[in-house]
Structure formats: C-alpha cells, structure tokens
C-alpha cells in the first residue's frame, strides 16, 4: 500500500493542530506532530519528511545535512533566527515565514505597554496592592501630547504602532535603514538617525529583527545616549537588548520604566533580576496572540510549506532571491 508523504511539525505549544492537519490531509500528506527541543530531536522526528514546520526547535546546518529530502522549512511566526537560512539555501531548501499575521496584534500589545508605562500603571498597581496610595513612585507622568515616542524599526509592526500612537496624541519619530533621516514615511513617521532616536525619545519601542547586526544593539552605550528617565518597550526579540545593561540602567534610574514581552531567555526565569523592579511590566511573549492571528498563523504557516512541496511560488519565502540565484548558477553550470 502506498504511504502518503509526510510533513512534520517539530514543536508547537498551541494545543490543537487541527487546522494544520486538515490542510495536510487535503494536500495528500500525513502530518506528524513531534516535541523537539534539540537538533537530534529534529533529525529523528523529520527523517524522510518533505517539509517541516517549526516553532522554537533549532534547524541548523547539521539538521539540514541529515535531512537531504527536505524541500521546505516553515516557521510559526516572523523571525527565522532559529533556522540556518544560508545552509538551507545551499541545499535548495525554501525557508518560509508569516511576516504579517500579527501586525495588528503586536502593535496593539506594544501600545498597551506604552500606555501602561506612560500612566505609571505597573508601579501604581503594585503599590496599591501593598496598601500604598502614593503617586510618588510613579512620578513624573506627562501628557501623551507632551511625549515623543521613538520607534526603532519602521516595518509593518513599527509603523502600525506609530499610527496608533499618533491617534492617542503622541509625537512619533523613528529610525530604519530603509529610510533616510529627514524624510517622512508613507504612514507619517518622521525619520531620524539612530543616534537622534536614542537622544530625543521619551519612550522607545523596539521593532527590530534579531540578526547579527541587531544583537545587543541596545547596550550600555545606547543607554548612555538616552534621556535620563526614558521608558522602553520591547515586543520584538529579547536579544535585541542586553538584559544585564537594562538591569544596570533601571538600577541607575536611566530607564524609569520598561514594558517587556520578549526576553533573552524564555520563559523568563524566576531568578531574573528584572522581577525585582516594580516599574517593569512583564508579559510572556504574548504580543502575537489574538484568536484571529492564532488561526491565521497556523493556516498560512502550513500552507506555505505545502505550496513549496507542490511547486507553487510562495510569497513569504525569506530566501527566495538566493534560491533563484542558486538555481540560475546551477543551470549555467550544466
């Protein structure tokens, strides 16, 4: 009896995979759901698979070498920092993501953190629970209209955050290598230099991918450029900010409050020094979630890898250009 080809979900903490299973069945594939945490786990689970869909499990060069039949790697989400994209490209493996499924949701979450910090809610809430009704620990607070929000990264999420912030009356500036300082983005954000962004922002919201160039971009030197008492929000990737440097900045009062949804180590350890600051608002990498984004992410992530296997063009292939170049070079060598 002919056995259906397989696609493998290496790891998924969503609970149900009914959406993915239905799509795989419709395309003629058997879906295998594994619980991988290491390279060895991925290799063992995905041996013989046509494609894999991953959440946090590592897809390294060693994994890709051990899975020569693999045609596609899909990721639940935007970032592909757990996938060795160069190694995938060299083996002709498409790497797919879902870059825009959570634009509204992450920007909503960033705005929630921004509003909470600007009104001192983390400190006021924790104080009141101890019976302290004093405004002092949260002061000074300023009107939104007197506040400059800096957006580090003006992609889809950064610009959506800026648009919503302007609706609340905040002044917005941003920095992104795709735009020149002095120009205004199509959505209306004034572009400044990275140095200007750090120096002028009253509250800074991070919207950057985690790549070698952005690893620990927000470090001691960056904090030294910022206004004393700045507030900072991170809903992108924990590694963009040096946690130890943030702790030092919070302790010195350079950073007066922080709203963090992502961390260098997830889940956040209960031993983290961040837990000792009442003015820090912490959420567990939840910015991506709404019921709508949840179903869209699952559907599109699975459909991407199935489309690759069917030979269809997939819009959200992060190495599409490199794969096309590789294919052209191979044809020229024939």
Secondary structure, DSSP 8 states (H G I E B T S, - for coil): -----EEEE----SS--HHHHHHHHHHT-EEEE----SHHHHHHHHTT-SEEEESSS-B-HHHHHH-TT--EEEESSS--TTB-HHHHHHTT-EEE--TTTTHHHHHHHHHHHHHHHHTTHHHHHHHHHTT---SGGG-----GGG-EEEEE--SHHHHHHHHHHHHTT-EEEEE-TTS-TT-B-TTS-EE--HHHHHHH-SEEEE-----TTTTT-BSHHHHHHS-TTEEEEE-S-GGGB-HHHHHHHHHHTSEEEEEES--SSSS--TT-GGGG-TTEEE--S-TT--HHHHHHHHHHHHHHHHHHHTT---TTBTTHHHHHHHHHHHHHH-
